[in-house]
Amino acid sequence: MVQVRGATVAVVFALLSAVTTRARAQENAEEPRTIDTVRGTIRGSTRYIGLGGAFVAIADDTQGVAINPASAAVRMPYSWDAFDYSFGIDLGIATWLPKNDVYNAPQSGSSNGGSLFGSFAILTNYRHAGLGIAAEAEQNVASHKSTQRQGFSTKLTANFGLMRPALAYGYFDGQLLLGAGLRVLGFSFGGNQGSVPLTAGIGYTAGVIVKPTTQQFRIGVAIEQPINAEVASDDGTAPTMVHVPWTAALGFAYQFGQRKLNPKFVTAHDRARKNAAGREPSNEEVKAAKKELFDEYQRDQTWYLLLSTELALIQASGDVVLGGTNSLNRTLVSPRIGIETEVVPRWLRLRTGSYLELATTVEGHSRLHATGGVDIKLFEWNMFGLIGPFDYWQLSLAADGARSYLNTSFSIGFWH
């Protein structure tokens, strides 16, 4: 499946703050400071954004690799081979508003900026084992003008990458999924205050998904270890520490309707062996079993209503937070909720959601976000026989809006 998604720009404004801090330290001989990259806004796939970030319990396909490492072991209901793979390519744009406060800057200053983001994710599975890798790259241009120091302004061009490899396994026939992985961060930036060479840091991740095959609910938990990276100084001043916070999320999802949320994983070979009363099936029998599974999947594509909730915790710890000099230094609590339904079975899906973005500084403000998304089934094309039987294409759109903020995401993929 090919998808296009928006993603996090948390590091960018923190690095912008680091540049400001270095300039002030050079003039005022300040002590080394820690720049906290804590952010309250969400970034991700069109489905993730449309559901208001309430995705840690659903977390499936390539969209889930960056959200919950246990998702690497989730077998999709349309996957009938012991070995399978999928991939996703994503884009996002957050530069639509004249005053686009993507960094939720404090009232003591003004900021504006935008970002272009791209990511690639690949997922491979063998029965209940899964290996996923999500790689992200972003270029950002941001500007910040302080009202506390007349005439002080900074413009920053930043490039950063984030890679999340994850390994997971589904126990009890795929009903309990455990996953672990890494998040590897690398960034560099430059601006009118000078440039900073490539800097890197690494942290660990872990996740759990509970999805009983006889039930219509899922429970998900995911945690990410913090990352501390040092921004070296080339002008004799003390180095600046960039802190990427730890995160934790607990989610619950329930699906109403006759469509199965957690169908049992069955391969075409397993079904063919069962149809052949235990003997080794022929290739034709396996092919017939795959057609049988496809027909069963199509019959299951009835109306449904998926309700997803999540409570996300984000660490805040640093001297400077996203351009504000007065950090609240508290753990951010972000409740999230999302609803998804296939209003026209096999043709049109709608989703909506909401989440709370808490202020990270004394001067800042909290914002309530509204999100929405749509999947539209398009034309049929099997790419000259390279894909099938799911050869209908799909257009997905999503938006996340709040006061002085608008982020959009879109994807082109295959309808399942």
C-alpha positions in Angstrom: 0.0 0.0 0.0 1.3 3.4 -0.9 0.4 6.3 1.4 1.3 9.9 2.0 1.5 11.3 5.5 2.4 14.4 7.5 5.0 14.1 10.3 6.6 15.7 13.3 8.6 18.8 13.1 9.3 18.9 16.9 13.1 19.2 16.5 13.0 22.2 14.2 11.8 24.9 16.6 13.9 23.5 19.4 16.9 23.9 17.2 15.8 27.4 16.3 15.7 28.0 20.1 19.2 26.5 20.4 20.5 29.0 17.8 18.9 31.8 19.8 20.3 30.4 23.0 23.8 30.2 21.6 23.7 33.8 20.4 22.6 35.0 23.8 25.2 32.9 25.6 27.9 34.4 23.4 26.8 37.9 24.4 25.8 37.3 28.0 28.0 34.3 29.0 25.0 32.3 30.0 25.3 28.7 31.4 24.7 25.8 29.1 20.9 25.3 28.5 18.7 22.4 27.5 16.3 22.8 24.6 13.2 20.7 25.0 11.6 19.5 21.7 8.3 18.6 23.4 5.3 19.1 21.1 1.6 18.7 21.6 0.5 18.4 17.9 0.2 15.1 16.1 1.9 14.1 12.8 1.4 10.8 10.9 -0.6 9.1 8.2 -3.9 10.3 6.8 -5.7 7.8 9.0 -3.8 8.7 12.1 -4.5 12.4 11.6 -8.2 11.8 10.7 -8.6 9.9 14.0 -7.2 12.7 16.1 -4.1 10.7 17.0 -6.1 8.0 18.7 -4.3 5.1 17.0 -2.0 3.3 19.4 -4.6 0.5 19.9 -5.5 0.2 16.2 -1.9 0.5 14.9 -1.8 -1.7 11.8 -0.2 -1.8 8.4 2.8 0.5 7.6 0.9 3.3 9.3 1.4 1.7 12.7 5.2 1.1 12.7 6.0 4.7 13.9 3.1 4.6 16.5 3.4 1.3 18.2 6.3 -1.2 17.5 3.9 -4.1 18.3 2.0 -3.2 15.1 4.7 -4.9 13.1 3.1 -8.3 14.0 -0.5 -7.3 13.1 -1.6 -9.4 10.2 -4.1 -7.7 8.0 -7.4 -9.5 7.2 -6.6 -9.5 3.5 -3.1 -11.1 4.0 -3.3 -14.8 3.2 0.3 -15.8 2.6 2.7 -17.0 5.3 5.2 -14.4 4.0 4.0 -11.0 3.1 5.2 -7.4 2.8 3.8 -3.9 2.3 5.3 -0.4 2.0 4.2 3.2 2.3 5.4 6.6 1.0 4.0 9.7 2.7 3.9 13.5 2.3 2.5 16.3 4.5 2.2 20.1 4.2 1.7 22.6 7.0 2.1 26.0 5.4 -1.4 27.1 4.4 -2.2 29.9 6.9 -0.6 33.4 6.7 0.2 33.1 10.4 0.8 29.4 10.8 1.7 28.8 14.4 3.0 25.3 14.0 5.2 25.6 17.0 2.5 27.0 19.4 4.9 29.9 20.2 4.4 32.0 23.4 2.8 35.4 23.3 6.1 37.0 24.1 7.4 36.4 20.6 6.2 35.7 17.1 7.0 32.8 14.9 6.1 31.5 11.5 7.3 28.6 9.5 6.5 25.7 7.3 7.7 22.2 6.5 7.8 19.6 3.8 7.9 16.1 5.0 8.5 12.7 3.4 8.7 9.2 4.8 9.1 5.6 3.7 8.0 2.6 5.6 8.3 -1.1 4.8 6.8 -4.0 6.7 7.6 -7.7 6.3 5.8 -10.6 8.0 6.3 -14.3 8.3 3.2 -15.8 10.0 3.0 -14.0 13.4 6.5 -12.4 13.3 7.0 -9.0 11.8 9.8 -6.5 11.0 9.0 -2.9 10.2 11.2 0.1 9.4 9.8 3.7 9.2 12.3 6.3 7.9 11.4 10.0 7.9 13.2 13.0 6.3 12.2 16.7 6.6 13.4 20.1 5.5 12.1 23.1 7.4 12.3 26.9 7.1 11.3 28.7 10.3 11.6 32.3 11.5 11.3 33.7 15.0 11.2 37.3 16.2 11.5 38.2 19.8 9.5 41.1 21.3 11.7 41.0 24.4 14.8 42.1 22.5 14.0 44.7 19.9 15.4 43.8 16.5 16.4 40.2 17.4 15.2 37.8 14.8 16.3 34.4 13.6 15.8 32.4 10.4 16.5 28.7 10.3 16.8 26.0 7.7 16.8 22.6 9.3 17.1 19.1 8.0 16.5 16.0 10.1 15.8 12.3 9.8 14.2 9.8 12.1 14.4 6.1 11.7 12.2 3.6 13.6 13.1 -0.1 13.2 10.7 -2.4 15.1 10.5 -6.2 15.7 7.4 -7.8 17.0 5.7 -11.2 17.5 2.1 -12.3 18.0 1.6 -14.8 20.8 -1.5 -17.0 21.3 -2.2 -17.2 17.6 -1.7 -13.4 17.2 -3.9 -12.3 20.0 -1.1 -10.8 22.2 1.4 -8.8 20.2 4.7 -7.7 21.8 7.1 -5.4 20.0 10.3 -3.4 20.6 12.5 -1.2 18.5 14.7 1.9 18.2 14.2 5.5 17.2 17.4 7.0 15.7 17.5 10.7 15.3 19.9 12.8 13.1 19.7 16.5 12.4 21.7 19.4 11.1 20.7 23.1 10.6 21.9 26.5 9.6 20.7 30.1 9.6 21.7 33.6 10.1 23.3 32.7 13.4 25.6 30.2 11.9 25.4 26.5 11.1 25.5 23.3 13.2 27.0 20.0 11.9 25.2 16.7 11.8 24.2 15.6 15.3 22.6 12.2 16.3 20.9 10.4 19.2 19.2 7.1 19.8 16.4 5.8 22.1 14.4 2.6 22.6 10.7 1.9 22.1 8.3 -0.9 23.2 4.7 -1.7 22.6 1.8 -4.1 23.3 -1.4 -4.8 21.5 -4.2 -7.1 22.8 -6.7 -8.2 20.1 -8.8 -11.3 20.9 -10.1 -12.9 17.8 -13.6 -13.5 19.2 -14.0 -9.9 20.4 -14.5 -6.5 18.8 -12.0 -4.5 20.8 -8.3 -3.8 21.0 -6.0 -2.4 23.7 -2.7 -0.8 22.9 0.2 0.5 24.9 3.4 2.1 23.6 6.4 3.9 25.2 9.4 5.7 23.8 12.6 6.4 25.6 13.9 10.0 25.7 16.9 11.1 23.5 19.5 13.6 24.5 21.8 15.0 21.8 24.5 17.6 22.2 24.7 20.5 19.8 28.5 21.2 19.6 29.7 24.8 19.7 32.3 26.1 17.3 32.7 29.5 18.8 34.0 28.7 22.3 30.6 28.8 24.0 29.2 26.0 26.1 27.4 23.3 24.1 23.6 23.1 24.0 21.7 19.9 24.8 18.7 19.0 22.7 16.2 16.9 24.6 13.7 14.7 22.7 11.1 13.7 25.4 9.8 10.3 26.4 6.3 9.5 25.4 3.7 7.0 26.6 0.3 6.1 25.2 -2.6 3.9 26.3 -5.5 3.3 24.0 -8.7 1.4 23.6 -10.7 0.8 20.4 -14.1 -0.9 19.9 -15.9 -1.6 16.6 -19.6 -1.7 16.2 -21.3 -3.7 13.4 -20.9 -7.2 11.8 -17.5 -6.6 10.3 -14.8 -8.4 12.3 -12.1 -6.2 13.9 -9.8 -9.1 14.8 -10.3 -11.9 12.3 -8.2 -15.0 12.8 -5.1 -15.2 10.6 -5.4 -18.0 8.1 -3.1 -18.6 5.1 -4.3 -19.9 1.8 -2.1 -23.0 2.3 -3.7 -23.7 5.7 -7.2 -23.4 4.2 -6.3 -25.6 1.2 -4.9 -28.2 3.6 -8.1 -28.1 5.6 -10.2 -28.5 2.4 -8.0 -31.4 1.4 -8.7 -33.2 4.7 -5.1 -32.8 5.9 -3.1 -33.9 2.9 -0.6 -31.6 1.1 -2.6 -29.5 -1.3 -1.7 -28.8 -4.9 -1.0 -25.4 -6.3 -4.4 -25.2 -7.9 -6.0 -26.1 -4.6 -4.0 -23.3 -2.9 -5.1 -20.9 -5.6 -8.8 -21.9 -5.1 -8.4 -21.5 -1.3 -7.1 -17.9 -1.9 -10.1 -17.1 -4.0 -12.3 -18.5 -1.3 -10.7 -16.3 1.4 -11.0 -13.3 -0.9 -14.8 -13.9 -1.3 -15.2 -14.3 2.4 -13.3 -11.0 3.0 -15.5 -9.2 0.5 -18.7 -10.4 2.2 -17.3 -9.1 5.5 -17.1 -5.6 4.1 -20.3 -4.3 5.6 -21.1 -1.1 7.5 -19.1 -0.6 10.7 -18.4 2.2 13.3 -14.9 2.2 14.9 -14.5 4.2 18.1 -10.9 4.8 19.2 -9.7 6.5 22.3 -6.2 7.3 23.6 -4.4 9.0 26.5 -1.0 10.2 25.5 1.7 11.4 28.0 4.6 13.6 26.8 7.5 14.5 28.9 8.5 18.2 29.3 11.9 18.9 30.8 14.3 21.7 29.8 15.3 25.3 30.3 13.8 26.4 27.0 10.7 24.9 25.3 9.8 25.7 21.7 10.9 29.3 21.8 9.6 30.2 25.3 12.0 31.0 28.0 9.7 30.0 30.9 9.1 26.3 30.7 6.2 24.8 32.6 8.3 21.7 33.0 5.4 19.3 33.4 4.2 16.1 31.8 1.7 16.9 29.1 -1.5 14.9 29.1 -3.3 14.7 25.8 -6.7 12.9 25.6 -7.7 11.8 22.1 -10.7 10.4 20.4 -11.5 9.3 16.9 -14.4 7.8 14.9 -14.3 6.0 11.6 -17.1 4.5 9.5 -17.5 3.1 6.0 -20.6 5.1 5.1 -20.8 3.5 1.7 -19.4 -0.1 2.1 -16.5 -0.7 -0.4 -16.6 2.9 -1.7 -16.3 5.7 0.9 -14.9 6.0 4.5 -15.2 9.0 6.7 -13.3 9.7 10.0 -13.2 12.5 12.5 -11.5 13.2 15.8 -10.2 15.6 18.4 -7.4 16.0 20.8 -6.1 18.5 23.3 -2.7 20.2 22.9 -1.5 21.6 26.2 0.7 24.7 26.6 4.4 24.0 27.1 5.4 27.4 28.4 4.0 30.0 30.9 3.4 32.3 28.0 1.8 29.7 25.7 -1.7 28.5 25.4 -3.6 25.2 25.1 -5.5 24.4 21.9 -8.3 22.0 21.2 -7.8 20.4 17.7 -10.5 19.1 15.3 -9.5 16.6 12.7 -11.1 14.8 9.8 -10.4 12.5 6.9 -11.8 10.6 4.0 -11.0 7.6 1.8 -12.4 7.5 -1.7 -12.4 4.5 -3.9 -11.2 5.4 -7.4 -10.6 3.5 -10.6 -9.5 -0.1 -11.2 -6.0 -0.7 -12.6 -3.9 -3.8 -11.9 -0.6 -2.1 -13.2 -0.3 -4.5 -16.1 -1.0 -7.5 -13.9 1.5 -6.7 -11.2 -1.1 -6.3 -8.4 -4.2 -8.2 -7.5 -6.8 -9.0 -6.5 -7.0 -5.6 -4.8 -6.5 -3.5 -7.9 -8.8 -0.5 -7.1 -6.9 2.7 -6.2 -7.8 4.9 -3.3 -7.4 8.6 -2.5 -7.1 9.6 1.1 -7.2 13.2 2.6 -6.9 14.4 6.2 -6.7 17.8 8.0 -5.9 18.9 11.5 -7.0 22.4 12.5 -6.8 24.6 15.6 -6.3 28.2 16.4 -3.6 29.6 14.1 -2.8 26.0 12.9 -3.6 23.9 9.9 -1.9 20.7 8.8 -2.9 18.6 5.8 -2.0 15.1 4.6 -2.9 13.0 1.6 -2.2 9.6 0.2 -2.6 7.5 -2.9 -2.9 3.8 -2.3 -5.0 0.7 -2.9 -8.5 0.1 -1.6 -8.8 -2.8 0.8 
